[in-house]
Amino acid sequence: MIPQPTAQQALPDETFTLPTDATIGVDDPSARPIADRLAAQLRTSTGFALPVQEGAGTITLSTKGPAALGTEGYELRADGSGVTITAATDEGLFRGVTSLRQLLPAKAESSTQQDGPWEIAGTTISDAPRYGYRGVMLDVTRHFFTVDQVKHFIDLVSLYKINRLHLHLSDDQGWRIQVDSWPRLTEYGGSLQVGGGRGGSYSKAEYAEIVRYAAERFITVVPEIDTPGHTNAALASYPELNPDGVAPKLYTETEVGFSSLTVALDRTYEFLDDVFREVAEQTPGDVVHLGGDEAHSTPHSDYLTFVPKAAELVVKQGKTVMGWHEIADGPLPAGTVVQYWGTEDEKAQALAVKAVEQGATLVLSPANRAYLDMKYHAETPLGLDWAGLVSVEQAYDWNPATLIPGVPSSAIRGVEAPLWTETLDDLEKVEFMVFPRLPGIAELGWSPESALDWTTYKDRLAEQGPRWEVLGVNFYRAPEIDWR
Ligand code: NGO
């Protein structure tokens, strides 16, 4: 399994076999949607009727589970008489069902009817995550991805117990989320993408659909509006945001660091007030990300003035501020989440330390480990290499608790694997960069430190191959993995 559960034991003399007349039982109506989706998938692949009923079933989902395992923890038992998943919350049940899917044969994921037997080797599992934040980021600005594409992405990442989807919604190359009070952001600022092709954006209804779909899989959307740099699309849409009142052209190349909001302009904050309000209103999640990275054309003293003002506008909406680690150079509101994207550079590490000294928590996305847009090896046809080559082992073989010297493990809130899309314009390419690296980052976020071991992980990873084949995932068959 990936992520490896906290504790798992084999029941050597027991095998569960899903019978033709199997049922799925729920003891709480709130868990019904989870049972219904499991039943729908298994009906497709097994051809069984799999009615969902109240009370016990062949597979029972119970919310009477131990509170000690927290909101995402669960227990699972598969033996000769059935499968039982117990958790204290629906979220825990969902994570348990995710494990059940991995215990079943890969063909259970099929979209066409397959032959059994549908067996699980007897086992008991008691499981809960190491970290509460286990994210993936999708950059929908450099290349735009439709709602259906994002849903497909959500389906795939949810298999690995990811619980945050960070959407990078604005950048130099495009503005991707509707803001009613500033309509040209999407109408004009969202019209193109890298390479000059047609871009796109999410209407409020479409964004709500993404948020809903993610929530159904217990994934919280973290929207990012990147400021004060990475703002050419906004500056191009509204001349009044520019110091000289002249809008730059739309931009469809991939340089970074050339654009900036004007820190001394009142209109900048009226703009951000509207944007953060409208984005926050559409976001049930607790966090709004204000970017803050690579503001190379913002004078540093201006940058230090800007970040607290922008952060205040997020706090005003009742949201927790999240930002790339550069924001830690100035004062941060209480509870800020700082996203570390450094490699091994001392400057970035010093900012992480500075963040923690201010009481912030860290989400770790070290670019030389967790960036899914880095090439696997020198010949990888897609991706970038500014942070180095990131092999499957390089992505997996590190410890979040000890990554940054001087940062205590208690300050680590979790991990996130960002996927930037300068070179990725369709889902096949996205899948190729995400798989097989994302499961490794997901395991670092979930599994106990004692379970992390490249040699055994490699074997477990190999077993995911047949699943991705059944699911039609275009994964990179890294030669160092002994794919089944
Ligand atoms: C950097 C940059 C992004 C690029 C990405 C490419 C951050 C936080 N800002 O990461 O704009 O797309 O690298 O790897």
Boltz pocket constraint, residues with backbone or C-beta under 6 A from the ligand:
constraints:
  - pocket:
      binder: B
      contacts: [[A, 256], [A, 293], [A, 294], [A, 324], [A, 341], [A, 371], [A, 373], [A, 384], [A, 420], [A, 421], [A, 422]]
      max_distance: 6.0
